[in-house]
């Protein structure tokens, strides 16, 4: 049993990680939690709205990665 659109999963994974970092960076800068000049990725996910978004999107990325591993190995 194959998935008809399984080819989209690597694309979703490759787009999800940069989008995660951009969303948390933008949120952290707008909330003035970090300075806008090259903060560490982990610094952008230290405070409440950013940390929830950061954790949620990384968890979704991990699930997509697991599905990729199971499908293509």
Predicted model as a PDB file, atoms N, CA, C, CB and O in Angstrom, pLDDT in the B-factor column:
MODEL        1                                                                  
ATOM      1  N   UNK A   1       0.847  -1.180   0.000  1.00 47.00           N  
ATOM      2  CA  UNK A   1       0.000   0.000   0.000  1.00 47.00           C  
ATOM      3  C   UNK A   1       0.887   1.236   0.000  1.00 47.00           C  
ATOM      4  CB  UNK A   1      -0.960   0.002   1.219  1.00 47.00           C  
ATOM      5  O   UNK A   1       1.644   1.462   0.944  1.00 47.00           O  
ATOM      6  N   UNK A   2       0.797   2.011  -1.025  1.00 61.00           N  
ATOM      7  CA  UNK A   2       1.595   3.217  -1.122  1.00 61.00           C  
ATOM      8  C   UNK A   2       0.741   4.466  -0.980  1.00 61.00           C  
ATOM      9  CB  UNK A   2       2.340   3.246  -2.436  1.00 61.00           C  
ATOM     10  O   UNK A   2      -0.475   4.449  -1.172  1.00 61.00           O  
ATOM     11  N   UNK A   3       1.412   5.525  -0.642  1.00 70.00           N  
ATOM     12  CA  UNK A   3       0.725   6.800  -0.544  1.00 70.00           C  
ATOM     13  C   UNK A   3       0.858   7.525  -1.868  1.00 70.00           C  
ATOM     14  CB  UNK A   3       1.288   7.653   0.617  1.00 70.00           C  
ATOM     15  O   UNK A   3       1.931   7.560  -2.471  1.00 70.00           O  
ATOM     16  N   UNK A   4      -0.241   8.101  -2.309  1.00 80.00           N  
ATOM     17  CA  UNK A   4      -0.273   8.741  -3.614  1.00 80.00           C  
ATOM     18  C   UNK A   4       0.606   9.999  -3.642  1.00 80.00           C  
ATOM     19  CB  UNK A   4      -1.713   9.094  -3.989  1.00 80.00           C  
ATOM     20  O   UNK A   4       1.242  10.293  -4.654  1.00 80.00           O  
ATOM     21  N   UNK A   5       0.637  10.728  -2.540  1.00 78.00           N  
ATOM     22  CA  UNK A   5       1.370  11.992  -2.503  1.00 78.00           C  
ATOM     23  C   UNK A   5       2.526  11.944  -1.508  1.00 78.00           C  
ATOM     24  CB  UNK A   5       0.428  13.137  -2.150  1.00 78.00           C  
ATOM     25  O   UNK A   5       2.826  12.950  -0.866  1.00 78.00           O  
ATOM     26  N   UNK A   6       3.167  10.806  -1.372  1.00 77.00           N  
ATOM     27  CA  UNK A   6       4.282  10.659  -0.427  1.00 77.00           C  
ATOM     28  C   UNK A   6       5.479  11.512  -0.835  1.00 77.00           C  
ATOM     29  CB  UNK A   6       4.704   9.191  -0.327  1.00 77.00           C  
ATOM     30  O   UNK A   6       6.313  11.835   0.011  1.00 77.00           O  
ATOM     31  N   UNK A   7       5.582  11.877  -2.084  1.00 81.00           N  
ATOM     32  CA  UNK A   7       6.695  12.706  -2.544  1.00 81.00           C  
ATOM     33  C   UNK A   7       6.660  14.100  -1.932  1.00 81.00           C  
ATOM     34  CB  UNK A   7       6.677  12.810  -4.058  1.00 81.00           C  
ATOM     35  O   UNK A   7       7.668  14.806  -1.962  1.00 81.00           O  
ATOM     36  N   UNK A   8       5.529  14.512  -1.382  1.00 82.00           N  
ATOM     37  CA  UNK A   8       5.421  15.839  -0.778  1.00 82.00           C  
ATOM     38  C   UNK A   8       6.051  15.913   0.609  1.00 82.00           C  
ATOM     39  CB  UNK A   8       3.972  16.245  -0.694  1.00 82.00           C  
ATOM     40  O   UNK A   8       6.387  17.006   1.066  1.00 82.00           O  
ATOM     41  N   UNK A   9       6.217  14.792   1.285  1.00 82.00           N  
ATOM     42  CA  UNK A   9       6.750  14.806   2.644  1.00 82.00           C  
ATOM     43  C   UNK A   9       8.173  15.368   2.734  1.00 82.00           C  
ATOM     44  CB  UNK A   9       6.728  13.410   3.203  1.00 82.00           C  
ATOM     45  O   UNK A   9       8.430  16.159   3.641  1.00 82.00           O  
ATOM     46  N   UNK A  10       9.108  15.012   1.858  1.00 86.00           N  
ATOM     47  CA  UNK A  10      10.433  15.647   1.948  1.00 86.00           C  
ATOM     48  C   UNK A  10      10.380  17.152   1.698  1.00 86.00           C  
ATOM     49  CB  UNK A  10      11.387  15.002   0.953  1.00 86.00           C  
ATOM     50  O   UNK A  10      11.132  17.916   2.302  1.00 86.00           O  
ATOM     51  N   UNK A  11       9.497  17.565   0.813  1.00 88.00           N  
ATOM     52  CA  UNK A  11       9.343  18.997   0.542  1.00 88.00           C  
ATOM     53  C   UNK A  11       8.805  19.704   1.773  1.00 88.00           C  
ATOM     54  CB  UNK A  11       8.409  19.232  -0.663  1.00 88.00           C  
ATOM     55  O   UNK A  11       9.290  20.774   2.141  1.00 88.00           O  
ATOM     56  N   UNK A  12       7.804  19.112   2.412  1.00 85.00           N  
ATOM     57  CA  UNK A  12       7.228  19.691   3.631  1.00 85.00           C  
ATOM     58  C   UNK A  12       8.298  19.785   4.716  1.00 85.00           C  
ATOM     59  CB  UNK A  12       6.022  18.844   4.130  1.00 85.00           C  
ATOM     60  O   UNK A  12       8.403  20.806   5.396  1.00 85.00           O  
ATOM     61  N   UNK A  13       9.090  18.732   4.879  1.00 85.00           N  
ATOM     62  CA  UNK A  13      10.127  18.747   5.901  1.00 85.00           C  
ATOM     63  C   UNK A  13      11.171  19.821   5.615  1.00 85.00           C  
ATOM     64  CB  UNK A  13      10.794  17.379   5.996  1.00 85.00           C  
ATOM     65  O   UNK A  13      11.575  20.547   6.524  1.00 85.00           O  
ATOM     66  N   UNK A  14      11.607  19.930   4.378  1.00 89.00           N  
ATOM     67  CA  UNK A  14      12.632  20.914   4.026  1.00 89.00           C  
ATOM     68  C   UNK A  14      12.125  22.346   4.158  1.00 89.00           C  
ATOM     69  CB  UNK A  14      13.119  20.674   2.609  1.00 89.00           C  
ATOM     70  O   UNK A  14      12.913  23.255   4.418  1.00 89.00           O  
ATOM     71  N   UNK A  15      10.851  22.557   3.986  1.00 91.00           N  
ATOM     72  CA  UNK A  15      10.292  23.900   4.145  1.00 91.00           C  
ATOM     73  C   UNK A  15       9.921  24.206   5.592  1.00 91.00           C  
ATOM     74  CB  UNK A  15       9.071  24.062   3.261  1.00 91.00           C  
ATOM     75  O   UNK A  15       9.951  25.365   6.005  1.00 91.00           O  
ATOM     76  N   UNK A  16       9.574  23.193   6.359  1.00 88.00           N  
ATOM     77  CA  UNK A  16       9.095  23.405   7.720  1.00 88.00           C  
ATOM     78  C   UNK A  16      10.183  23.924   8.655  1.00 88.00           C  
ATOM     79  CB  UNK A  16       8.530  22.121   8.268  1.00 88.00           C  
ATOM     80  O   UNK A  16       9.916  24.793   9.484  1.00 88.00           O  
ATOM     81  N   UNK A  17      11.393  23.410   8.535  1.00 87.00           N  
ATOM     82  CA  UNK A  17      12.453  23.829   9.451  1.00 87.00           C  
ATOM     83  C   UNK A  17      12.817  25.308   9.288  1.00 87.00           C  
ATOM     84  CB  UNK A  17      13.689  22.971   9.235  1.00 87.00           C  
ATOM     85  O   UNK A  17      12.848  26.020  10.292  1.00 87.00           O  
ATOM     86  N   UNK A  18      13.090  25.803   8.090  1.00 90.00           N  
ATOM     87  CA  UNK A  18      13.372  27.238   7.967  1.00 90.00           C  
ATOM     88  C   UNK A  18      12.176  28.110   8.356  1.00 90.00           C  
ATOM     89  CB  UNK A  18      13.790  27.559   6.545  1.00 90.00           C  
ATOM     90  O   UNK A  18      12.349  29.176   8.946  1.00 90.00           O  
ATOM     91  N   UNK A  19      10.971  27.657   8.028  1.00 91.00           N  
ATOM     92  CA  UNK A  19       9.769  28.420   8.397  1.00 91.00           C  
ATOM     93  C   UNK A  19       9.648  28.490   9.920  1.00 91.00           C  
ATOM     94  CB  UNK A  19       8.490  27.776   7.779  1.00 91.00           C  
ATOM     95  O   UNK A  19       9.253  29.524  10.459  1.00 91.00           O  
ATOM     96  N   UNK A  20       9.981  27.412  10.614  1.00 88.00           N  
ATOM     97  CA  UNK A  20       9.959  27.406  12.075  1.00 88.00           C  
ATOM     98  C   UNK A  20      10.887  28.469  12.632  1.00 88.00           C  
ATOM     99  CB  UNK A  20      10.351  26.031  12.613  1.00 88.00           C  
ATOM    100  O   UNK A  20      10.500  29.229  13.520  1.00 88.00           O  
ATOM    101  N   UNK A  21      12.097  28.529  12.127  1.00 87.00           N  
ATOM    102  CA  UNK A  21      13.064  29.489  12.639  1.00 87.00           C  
ATOM    103  C   UNK A  21      12.681  30.923  12.299  1.00 87.00           C  
ATOM    104  CB  UNK A  21      14.438  29.181  12.091  1.00 87.00           C  
ATOM    105  O   UNK A  21      12.884  31.826  13.111  1.00 87.00           O  
ATOM    106  N   UNK A  22      12.130  31.141  11.113  1.00 89.00           N  
ATOM    107  CA  UNK A  22      11.713  32.488  10.729  1.00 89.00           C  
ATOM    108  C   UNK A  22      10.536  32.957  11.579  1.00 89.00           C  
ATOM    109  CB  UNK A  22      11.340  32.529   9.242  1.00 89.00           C  
ATOM    110  O   UNK A  22      10.511  34.110  12.010  1.00 89.00           O  
ATOM    111  N   UNK A  23       9.573  32.090  11.823  1.00 89.00           N  
ATOM    112  CA  UNK A  23       8.407  32.467  12.635  1.00 89.00           C  
ATOM    113  C   UNK A  23       8.823  32.794  14.056  1.00 89.00           C  
ATOM    114  CB  UNK A  23       7.363  31.342  12.640  1.00 89.00           C  
ATOM    115  O   UNK A  23       8.400  33.814  14.600  1.00 89.00           O  
ATOM    116  N   UNK A  24       9.647  31.946  14.675  1.00 88.00           N  
ATOM    117  CA  UNK A  24      10.049  32.220  16.052  1.00 88.00           C  
ATOM    118  C   UNK A  24      10.955  33.445  16.143  1.00 88.00           C  
ATOM    119  CB  UNK A  24      10.757  31.006  16.643  1.00 88.00           C  
ATOM    120  O   UNK A  24      10.864  34.209  17.104  1.00 88.00           O  
ATOM    121  N   UNK A  25      11.825  33.642  15.156  1.00 88.00           N  
ATOM    122  CA  UNK A  25      12.676  34.833  15.143  1.00 88.00           C  
ATOM    123  C   UNK A  25      11.838  36.096  15.019  1.00 88.00           C  
ATOM    124  CB  UNK A  25      13.689  34.759  13.994  1.00 88.00           C  
ATOM    125  O   UNK A  25      12.047  37.061  15.754  1.00 88.00           O  
ATOM    126  N   UNK A  26      10.892  36.087  14.092  1.00 90.00           N  
ATOM    127  CA  UNK A  26      10.039  37.258  13.899  1.00 90.00           C  
ATOM    128  C   UNK A  26       9.217  37.559  15.146  1.00 90.00           C  
ATOM    129  CB  UNK A  26       9.115  37.048  12.703  1.00 90.00           C  
ATOM    130  O   UNK A  26       9.088  38.716  15.547  1.00 90.00           O  
ATOM    131  N   UNK A  27       8.671  36.532  15.749  1.00 90.00           N  
ATOM    132  CA  UNK A  27       7.884  36.720  16.966  1.00 90.00           C  
ATOM    133  C   UNK A  27       8.743  37.251  18.105  1.00 90.00           C  
ATOM    134  CB  UNK A  27       7.224  35.407  17.379  1.00 90.00           C  
ATOM    135  O   UNK A  27       8.309  38.136  18.843  1.00 90.00           O  
ATOM    136  N   UNK A  28       9.942  36.730  18.257  1.00 89.00           N  
ATOM    137  CA  UNK A  28      10.830  37.180  19.331  1.00 89.00           C  
ATOM    138  C   UNK A  28      11.272  38.627  19.133  1.00 89.00           C  
ATOM    139  CB  UNK A  28      12.054  36.274  19.414  1.00 89.00           C  
ATOM    140  O   UNK A  28      11.373  39.384  20.099  1.00 89.00           O  
ATOM    141  N   UNK A  29      11.534  39.013  17.890  1.00 90.00           N  
ATOM    142  CA  UNK A  29      11.942  40.388  17.622  1.00 90.00           C  
ATOM    143  C   UNK A  29      10.764  41.347  17.827  1.00 90.00           C  
ATOM    144  CB  UNK A  29      12.497  40.514  16.187  1.00 90.00           C  
ATOM    145  O   UNK A  29      10.936  42.422  18.402  1.00 90.00           O  
ATOM    146  N   UNK A  30       9.589  40.970  17.366  1.00 91.00           N  
ATOM    147  CA  UNK A  30       8.424  41.839  17.533  1.00 91.00           C  
ATOM    148  C   UNK A  30       8.031  42.007  18.997  1.00 91.00           C  
ATOM    149  CB  UNK A  30       7.250  41.286  16.752  1.00 91.00           C  
ATOM    150  O   UNK A  30       7.536  43.064  19.387  1.00 91.00           O  
ATOM    151  N   UNK A  31       8.247  40.974  19.811  1.00 89.00           N  
ATOM    152  CA  UNK A  31       7.956  41.065  21.245  1.00 89.00           C  
ATOM    153  C   UNK A  31       9.128  41.638  22.036  1.00 89.00           C  
ATOM    154  CB  UNK A  31       7.594  39.694  21.791  1.00 89.00           C  
ATOM    155  O   UNK A  31       9.066  41.733  23.261  1.00 89.00           O  
ATOM    156  N   UNK A  32      10.193  42.018  21.338  1.00 88.00           N  
ATOM    157  CA  UNK A  32      11.405  42.596  21.918  1.00 88.00           C  
ATOM    158  C   UNK A  32      12.050  41.676  22.951  1.00 88.00           C  
ATOM    159  CB  UNK A  32      11.087  43.933  22.554  1.00 88.00           C  
ATOM    160  O   UNK A  32      12.547  42.143  23.976  1.00 88.00           O  
ATOM    161  N   UNK A  33      12.041  40.387  22.686  1.00 87.00           N  
ATOM    162  CA  UNK A  33      12.698  39.428  23.562  1.00 87.00           C  
ATOM    163  C   UNK A  33      14.150  39.186  23.171  1.00 87.00           C  
ATOM    164  CB  UNK A  33      11.945  38.123  23.553  1.00 87.00           C  
ATOM    165  O   UNK A  33      14.951  38.746  23.996  1.00 87.00           O  
ATOM    166  N   UNK A  34      14.492  39.469  21.924  1.00 87.00           N  
ATOM    167  CA  UNK A  34      15.878  39.346  21.459  1.00 87.00           C  
ATOM    168  C   UNK A  34      16.205  40.566  20.608  1.00 87.00           C  
ATOM    169  CB  UNK A  34      16.097  38.018  20.646  1.00 87.00           C  
ATOM    170  O   UNK A  34      15.321  41.254  20.099  1.00 87.00           O  
ATOM    171  N   UNK A  35      17.505  40.811  20.472  1.00 86.00           N  
ATOM    172  CA  UNK A  35      17.944  41.872  19.570  1.00 86.00           C  
ATOM    173  C   UNK A  35      17.878  41.337  18.144  1.00 86.00           C  
ATOM    174  CB  UNK A  35      19.392  42.364  19.925  1.00 86.00           C  
ATOM    175  O   UNK A  35      18.136  40.155  17.917  1.00 86.00           O  
ATOM    176  N   UNK A  36      17.538  42.185  17.185  1.00 87.00           N  
ATOM    177  CA  UNK A  36      17.341  41.690  15.817  1.00 87.00           C  
ATOM    178  C   UNK A  36      18.611  41.331  15.056  1.00 87.00           C  
ATOM    179  CB  UNK A  36      16.608  42.702  15.045  1.00 87.00           C  
ATOM    180  O   UNK A  36      18.528  40.973  13.881  1.00 87.00           O  
ATOM    181  N   UNK A  37      19.769  41.413  15.676  1.00 87.00           N  
ATOM    182  CA  UNK A  37      21.017  41.127  14.971  1.00 87.00           C  
ATOM    183  C   UNK A  37      21.535  39.747  15.368  1.00 87.00           C  
ATOM    184  CB  UNK A  37      22.079  42.212  15.273  1.00 87.00           C  
ATOM    185  O   UNK A  37      22.163  39.605  16.417  1.00 87.00           O  
ATOM    186  N   UNK A  38      21.285  38.743  14.557  1.00 82.00           N  
ATOM    187  CA  UNK A  38      21.808  37.384  14.654  1.00 82.00           C  
ATOM    188  C   UNK A  38      21.752  36.754  16.049  1.00 82.00           C  
ATOM    189  CB  UNK A  38      23.204  37.380  14.191  1.00 82.00           C  
ATOM    190  O   UNK A  38      22.802  36.449  16.614  1.00 82.00           O  
ATOM    191  N   UNK A  39      20.576  36.554  16.612  1.00 81.00           N  
ATOM    192  CA  UNK A  39      20.515  35.823  17.877  1.00 81.00           C  
ATOM    193  C   UNK A  39      20.672  34.317  17.621  1.00 81.00           C  
ATOM    194  CB  UNK A  39      19.176  36.115  18.614  1.00 81.00           C  
ATOM    195  O   UNK A  39      20.484  33.843  16.500  1.00 81.00           O  
ATOM    196  N   UNK A  40      21.013  33.590  18.661  1.00 81.00           N  
ATOM    197  CA  UNK A  40      21.040  32.136  18.539  1.00 81.00           C  
ATOM    198  C   UNK A  40      19.612  31.633  18.345  1.00 81.00           C  
ATOM    199  CB  UNK A  40      21.698  31.478  19.791  1.00 81.00           C  
ATOM    200  O   UNK A  40      18.659  32.252  18.817  1.00 81.00           O  
ATOM    201  N   UNK A  41      19.474  30.517  17.655  1.00 74.00           N  
ATOM    202  CA  UNK A  41      18.147  29.953  17.426  1.00 74.00           C  
ATOM    203  C   UNK A  41      17.475  29.630  18.758  1.00 74.00           C  
ATOM    204  CB  UNK A  41      18.238  28.689  16.546  1.00 74.00           C  
ATOM    205  O   UNK A  41      16.275  29.850  18.918  1.00 74.00           O  
ATOM    206  N   UNK A  42      18.234  29.115  19.699  1.00 76.00           N  
ATOM    207  CA  UNK A  42      17.650  28.761  20.993  1.00 76.00           C  
ATOM    208  C   UNK A  42      17.227  29.997  21.787  1.00 76.00           C  
ATOM    209  CB  UNK A  42      18.643  27.941  21.808  1.00 76.00           C  
ATOM    210  O   UNK A  42      16.319  29.910  22.614  1.00 76.00           O  
ATOM    211  N   UNK A  43      17.864  31.140  21.553  1.00 79.00           N  
ATOM    212  CA  UNK A  43      17.440  32.368  22.240  1.00 79.00           C  
ATOM    213  C   UNK A  43      16.079  32.847  21.761  1.00 79.00           C  
ATOM    214  CB  UNK A  43      18.469  33.469  22.033  1.00 79.00           C  
ATOM    215  O   UNK A  43      15.348  33.492  22.513  1.00 79.00           O  
ATOM    216  N   UNK A  44      15.739  32.541  20.530  1.00 79.00           N  
ATOM    217  CA  UNK A  44      14.439  32.988  20.022  1.00 79.00           C  
ATOM    218  C   UNK A  44      13.296  32.153  20.567  1.00 79.00           C  
ATOM    219  CB  UNK A  44      14.423  32.942  18.508  1.00 79.00           C  
ATOM    220  O   UNK A  44      12.136  32.548  20.448  1.00 79.00           O  
ATOM    221  N   UNK A  45      13.596  31.015  21.160  1.00 76.00           N  
ATOM    222  CA  UNK A  45      12.546  30.164  21.699  1.00 76.00           C  
ATOM    223  C   UNK A  45      12.558  30.076  23.215  1.00 76.00           C  
ATOM    224  CB  UNK A  45      12.666  28.798  21.126  1.00 76.00           C  
ATOM    225  O   UNK A  45      12.167  29.047  23.767  1.00 76.00           O  
ATOM    226  N   UNK A  46      12.995  31.125  23.907  1.00 81.00           N  
ATOM    227  CA  UNK A  46      13.093  31.091  25.365  1.00 81.00           C  
ATOM    228  C   UNK A  46      11.838  31.555  26.083  1.00 81.00           C  
ATOM    229  CB  UNK A  46      14.235  31.929  25.804  1.00 81.00           C  
ATOM    230  O   UNK A  46      11.570  31.094  27.192  1.00 81.00           O  
ATOM    231  N   UNK A  47      11.074  32.432  25.500  1.00 82.00           N  
ATOM    232  CA  UNK A  47       9.935  33.021  26.202  1.00 82.00           C  
ATOM    233  C   UNK A  47       8.625  32.517  25.635  1.00 82.00           C  
ATOM    234  CB  UNK A  47       9.985  34.541  26.122  1.00 82.00           C  
ATOM    235  O   UNK A  47       8.597  31.886  24.578  1.00 82.00           O  
ATOM    236  N   UNK A  48       7.541  32.797  26.339  1.00 83.00           N  
ATOM    237  CA  UNK A  48       6.303  32.073  26.119  1.00 83.00           C  
ATOM    238  C   UNK A  48       5.694  32.039  24.735  1.00 83.00           C  
ATOM    239  CB  UNK A  48       5.348  32.601  26.976  1.00 83.00           C  
ATOM    240  O   UNK A  48       5.492  30.917  24.268  1.00 83.00           O  
ATOM    241  N   UNK A  49       5.388  33.033  24.048  1.00 85.00           N  
ATOM    242  CA  UNK A  49       4.748  32.701  22.773  1.00 85.00           C  
ATOM    243  C   UNK A  49       5.696  32.001  21.810  1.00 85.00           C  
ATOM    244  CB  UNK A  49       4.205  33.955  22.124  1.00 85.00           C  
ATOM    245  O   UNK A  49       5.291  31.104  21.070  1.00 85.00           O  
ATOM    246  N   UNK A  50       6.965  32.414  21.822  1.00 85.00           N  
ATOM    247  CA  UNK A  50       7.917  31.819  20.887  1.00 85.00           C  
ATOM    248  C   UNK A  50       8.248  30.375  21.252  1.00 85.00           C  
ATOM    249  CB  UNK A  50       9.192  32.646  20.845  1.00 85.00           C  
ATOM    250  O   UNK A  50       8.406  29.532  20.368  1.00 85.00           O  
ATOM    251  N   UNK A  51       8.354  30.088  22.535  1.00 87.00           N  
ATOM    252  CA  UNK A  51       8.739  28.732  22.932  1.00 87.00           C  
ATOM    253  C   UNK A  51       7.666  27.710  22.563  1.00 87.00           C  
ATOM    254  CB  UNK A  51       9.009  28.680  24.433  1.00 87.00           C  
ATOM    255  O   UNK A  51       7.982  26.579  22.192  1.00 87.00           O  
ATOM    256  N   UNK A  52       6.418  28.104  22.664  1.00 90.00           N  
ATOM    257  CA  UNK A  52       5.323  27.188  22.297  1.00 90.00           C  
ATOM    258  C   UNK A  52       5.317  26.926  20.796  1.00 90.00           C  
ATOM    259  CB  UNK A  52       3.959  27.765  22.736  1.00 90.00           C  
ATOM    260  O   UNK A  52       5.167  25.785  20.360  1.00 90.00           O  
ATOM    261  N   UNK A  53       5.478  27.972  20.017  1.00 88.00           N  
ATOM    262  CA  UNK A  53       5.511  27.830  18.560  1.00 88.00           C  
ATOM    263  C   UNK A  53       6.729  27.011  18.143  1.00 88.00           C  
ATOM    264  CB  UNK A  53       5.531  29.219  17.872  1.00 88.00           C  
ATOM    265  O   UNK A  53       6.630  26.127  17.292  1.00 88.00           O  
ATOM    266  N   UNK A  54       7.877  27.308  18.747  1.00 87.00           N  
ATOM    267  CA  UNK A  54       9.125  26.604  18.442  1.00 87.00           C  
ATOM    268  C   UNK A  54       8.977  25.108  18.724  1.00 87.00           C  
ATOM    269  CB  UNK A  54      10.295  27.191  19.264  1.00 87.00           C  
ATOM    270  O   UNK A  54       9.322  24.275  17.886  1.00 87.00           O  
ATOM    271  N   UNK A  55       8.465  24.778  19.898  1.00 89.00           N  
ATOM    272  CA  UNK A  55       8.309  23.368  20.276  1.00 89.00           C  
ATOM    273  C   UNK A  55       7.286  22.661  19.390  1.00 89.00           C  
ATOM    274  CB  UNK A  55       7.890  23.256  21.745  1.00 89.00           C  
ATOM    275  O   UNK A  55       7.507  21.523  18.976  1.00 89.00           O  
ATOM    276  N   UNK A  56       6.186  23.317  19.103  1.00 91.00           N  
ATOM    277  CA  UNK A  56       5.144  22.710  18.272  1.00 91.00           C  
ATOM    278  C   UNK A  56       5.651  22.405  16.871  1.00 91.00           C  
ATOM    279  CB  UNK A  56       3.929  23.626  18.193  1.00 91.00           C  
ATOM    280  O   UNK A  56       5.456  21.300  16.364  1.00 91.00           O  
ATOM    281  N   UNK A  57       6.293  23.367  16.250  1.00 89.00           N  
ATOM    282  CA  UNK A  57       6.762  23.167  14.879  1.00 89.00           C  
ATOM    283  C   UNK A  57       7.916  22.172  14.810  1.00 89.00           C  
ATOM    284  CB  UNK A  57       7.192  24.495  14.274  1.00 89.00           C  
ATOM    285  O   UNK A  57       8.020  21.424  13.837  1.00 89.00           O  
ATOM    286  N   UNK A  58       8.781  22.147  15.817  1.00 89.00           N  
ATOM    287  CA  UNK A  58       9.843  21.136  15.818  1.00 89.00           C  
ATOM    288  C   UNK A  58       9.275  19.742  16.048  1.00 89.00           C  
ATOM    289  CB  UNK A  58      10.888  21.458  16.891  1.00 89.00           C  
ATOM    290  O   UNK A  58       9.793  18.768  15.501  1.00 89.00           O  
ATOM    291  N   UNK A  59       8.223  19.631  16.845  1.00 93.00           N  
ATOM    292  CA  UNK A  59       7.574  18.339  17.046  1.00 93.00           C  
ATOM    293  C   UNK A  59       6.912  17.860  15.759  1.00 93.00           C  
ATOM    294  CB  UNK A  59       6.537  18.430  18.174  1.00 93.00           C  
ATOM    295  O   UNK A  59       7.004  16.681  15.415  1.00 93.00           O  
ATOM    296  N   UNK A  60       6.254  18.756  15.054  1.00 91.00           N  
ATOM    297  CA  UNK A  60       5.653  18.398  13.767  1.00 91.00           C  
ATOM    298  C   UNK A  60       6.746  17.956  12.784  1.00 91.00           C  
ATOM    299  CB  UNK A  60       4.848  19.597  13.184  1.00 91.00           C  
ATOM    300  O   UNK A  60       6.567  16.992  12.040  1.00 91.00           O  
ATOM    301  N   UNK A  61       7.870  18.665  12.791  1.00 89.00           N  
ATOM    302  CA  UNK A  61       8.995  18.280  11.939  1.00 89.00           C  
ATOM    303  C   UNK A  61       9.541  16.908  12.284  1.00 89.00           C  
ATOM    304  CB  UNK A  61      10.098  19.301  12.046  1.00 89.00           C  
ATOM    305  O   UNK A  61       9.911  16.146  11.391  1.00 89.00           O  
ATOM    306  N   UNK A  62       9.598  16.581  13.576  1.00 91.00           N  
ATOM    307  CA  UNK A  62      10.073  15.264  13.994  1.00 91.00           C  
ATOM    308  C   UNK A  62       9.112  14.165  13.552  1.00 91.00           C  
ATOM    309  CB  UNK A  62      10.257  15.221  15.512  1.00 91.00           C  
ATOM    310  O   UNK A  62       9.543  13.081  13.161  1.00 91.00           O  
ATOM    311  N   UNK A  63       7.822  14.442  13.614  1.00 91.00           N  
ATOM    312  CA  UNK A  63       6.831  13.458  13.162  1.00 91.00           C  
ATOM    313  C   UNK A  63       6.949  13.240  11.660  1.00 91.00           C  
ATOM    314  CB  UNK A  63       5.400  13.916  13.524  1.00 91.00           C  
ATOM    315  O   UNK A  63       6.906  12.100  11.197  1.00 91.00           O  
ATOM    316  N   UNK A  64       7.096  14.310  10.900  1.00 86.00           N  
ATOM    317  CA  UNK A  64       7.261  14.189   9.451  1.00 86.00           C  
ATOM    318  C   UNK A  64       8.542  13.415   9.136  1.00 86.00           C  
ATOM    319  CB  UNK A  64       7.293  15.590   8.783  1.00 86.00           C  
ATOM    320  O   UNK A  64       8.559  12.588   8.225  1.00 86.00           O  
ATOM    321  N   UNK A  65       9.613  13.679   9.885  1.00 88.00           N  
ATOM    322  CA  UNK A  65      10.865  12.948   9.678  1.00 88.00           C  
ATOM    323  C   UNK A  65      10.693  11.456   9.971  1.00 88.00           C  
ATOM    324  CB  UNK A  65      11.975  13.532  10.564  1.00 88.00           C  
ATOM    325  O   UNK A  65      11.228  10.617   9.246  1.00 88.00           O  
ATOM    326  N   UNK A  66       9.957  11.126  11.017  1.00 90.00           N  
ATOM    327  CA  UNK A  66       9.715   9.716  11.334  1.00 90.00           C  
ATOM    328  C   UNK A  66       8.903   9.034  10.239  1.00 90.00           C  
ATOM    329  CB  UNK A  66       8.991   9.588  12.678  1.00 90.00           C  
ATOM    330  O   UNK A  66       9.197   7.897   9.869  1.00 90.00           O  
ATOM    331  N   UNK A  67       7.892   9.709   9.723  1.00 84.00           N  
ATOM    332  CA  UNK A  67       7.099   9.156   8.637  1.00 84.00           C  
ATOM    333  C   UNK A  67       7.976   8.950   7.398  1.00 84.00           C  
ATOM    334  CB  UNK A  67       5.904  10.081   8.312  1.00 84.00           C  
ATOM    335  O   UNK A  67       7.859   7.932   6.716  1.00 84.00           O  
ATOM    336  N   UNK A  68       8.836   9.894   7.114  1.00 83.00           N  
ATOM    337  CA  UNK A  68       9.768   9.745   5.984  1.00 83.00           C  
ATOM    338  C   UNK A  68      10.673   8.535   6.169  1.00 83.00           C  
ATOM    339  CB  UNK A  68      10.621  11.012   5.821  1.00 83.00           C  
ATOM    340  O   UNK A  68      10.908   7.766   5.236  1.00 83.00           O  
ATOM    341  N   UNK A  69      11.170   8.383   7.377  1.00 86.00           N  
ATOM    342  CA  UNK A  69      12.059   7.256   7.662  1.00 86.00           C  
ATOM    343  C   UNK A  69      11.336   5.927   7.475  1.00 86.00           C  
ATOM    344  CB  UNK A  69      12.612   7.357   9.090  1.00 86.00           C  
ATOM    345  O   UNK A  69      11.885   4.987   6.900  1.00 86.00           O  
ATOM    346  N   UNK A  70      10.116   5.859   7.960  1.00 85.00           N  
ATOM    347  CA  UNK A  70       9.344   4.615   7.849  1.00 85.00           C  
ATOM    348  C   UNK A  70       8.938   4.327   6.395  1.00 85.00           C  
ATOM    349  CB  UNK A  70       8.091   4.690   8.737  1.00 85.00           C  
ATOM    350  O   UNK A  70       8.906   3.169   5.980  1.00 85.00           O  
ATOM    351  N   UNK A  71       8.636   5.349   5.645  1.00 79.00           N  
ATOM    352  CA  UNK A  71       8.188   5.137   4.263  1.00 79.00           C  
ATOM    353  C   UNK A  71       9.324   4.745   3.324  1.00 79.00           C  
ATOM    354  CB  UNK A  71       7.520   6.388   3.743  1.00 79.00           C  
ATOM    355  O   UNK A  71       9.157   3.885   2.460  1.00 79.00           O  
ATOM    356  N   UNK A  72      10.464   5.374   3.498  1.00 76.00           N  
ATOM    357  CA  UNK A  72      11.517   5.243   2.500  1.00 76.00           C  
ATOM    358  C   UNK A  72      12.696   4.393   2.945  1.00 76.00           C  
ATOM    359  CB  UNK A  72      12.005   6.586   2.123  1.00 76.00           C  
ATOM    360  O   UNK A  72      13.748   4.436   2.306  1.00 76.00           O  
ATOM    361  N   UNK A  73      12.558   3.621   4.021  1.00 76.00           N  
ATOM    362  CA  UNK A  73      13.650   2.713   4.383  1.00 76.00           C  
ATOM    363  C   UNK A  73      13.143   1.289   4.407  1.00 76.00           C  
ATOM    364  CB  UNK A  73      14.258   3.090   5.751  1.00 76.00           C  
ATOM    365  O   UNK A  73      13.906   0.366   4.691  1.00 76.00           O  
TER     366      UNK A  73                                                      
ENDMDL                                                                          
END                                                                             
